[in-house]
Amino acid sequence: MPDYGGEALEAGTMCVIEGARLGSLMQKYPPVIAFKILEELSRRLERTEQLLENISLHSAERRLAIHC
């Protein structure tokens, strides 16, 4: 497995599932896994849209104020 270096800015949890294992879980529990993946992708898309909106519509001062 590749080593992607990084440093967390705050406490968090990371889950790594190898592709083959994910495939077998999706075959065993297709509706549950598909729903959870869709739920997570939707959450990430919403967060990305918020970030893009902040970058494109607000001044640097406003962006800083939003995150403080």
C-alpha positions as CSV (number, residue, x, y, z in Angstrom):
1,M,0.0,0.0,0.0
2,P,1.4,3.4,-0.9
3,D,2.5,5.7,2.0
4,Y,0.7,9.1,1.7
5,G,2.2,11.3,4.3
6,G,0.1,13.8,6.1
7,E,-0.5,15.5,9.4
8,A,-3.9,16.0,11.1
9,L,-4.7,19.5,12.4
10,E,-7.2,18.0,14.8
11,A,-8.1,14.6,16.2
12,G,-9.8,12.3,13.7
13,T,-10.4,8.8,12.6
14,M,-9.1,7.2,9.4
15,C,-10.4,4.0,7.9
16,V,-8.5,2.3,5.1
17,I,-10.0,-0.6,3.2
18,E,-8.2,-2.4,0.4
19,G,-10.0,-2.5,-2.9
20,A,-10.5,-6.2,-2.9
21,R,-12.0,-6.2,0.6
22,L,-14.3,-3.3,-0.3
23,G,-15.5,-5.3,-3.4
24,S,-16.3,-8.3,-1.3
25,L,-18.2,-6.2,1.3
26,M,-20.2,-4.5,-1.5
27,Q,-21.2,-7.9,-2.9
28,K,-22.2,-9.1,0.5
29,Y,-24.1,-5.9,1.6
30,P,-24.8,-4.0,-1.6
31,P,-27.6,-1.6,-0.4
32,V,-25.9,-0.7,2.9
33,I,-22.5,-0.1,1.4
34,A,-23.8,1.8,-1.6
35,F,-25.9,4.1,0.7
36,K,-23.0,4.8,3.0
37,I,-20.7,5.6,0.1
38,L,-23.4,7.9,-1.5
39,E,-23.9,9.6,1.9
40,E,-20.2,10.3,2.3
41,L,-19.8,11.5,-1.3
42,S,-22.7,13.8,-0.8
43,R,-21.2,15.2,2.4
44,R,-17.9,15.8,0.6
45,L,-19.6,17.5,-2.4
46,E,-21.5,19.8,-0.1
47,R,-18.3,20.8,1.7
48,T,-16.5,21.4,-1.6
49,E,-19.3,23.6,-2.8
50,Q,-19.1,25.6,0.4
51,L,-15.4,26.1,0.0
52,L,-15.7,27.0,-3.7
53,E,-18.4,29.5,-2.8
54,N,-16.2,31.1,-0.1
55,I,-13.2,31.3,-2.4
56,S,-15.1,32.8,-5.3
57,L,-17.6,35.1,-3.6
58,H,-16.0,36.4,-0.4
59,S,-13.0,38.6,0.3
60,A,-10.0,37.3,2.1
61,E,-11.1,39.1,5.3
62,R,-14.6,37.6,5.1
63,R,-13.1,34.1,4.5
64,L,-11.0,34.4,7.6
65,A,-13.9,35.6,9.6
66,I,-16.0,32.6,8.6
67,H,-13.4,30.2,9.9
68,C,-12.7,32.0,13.2
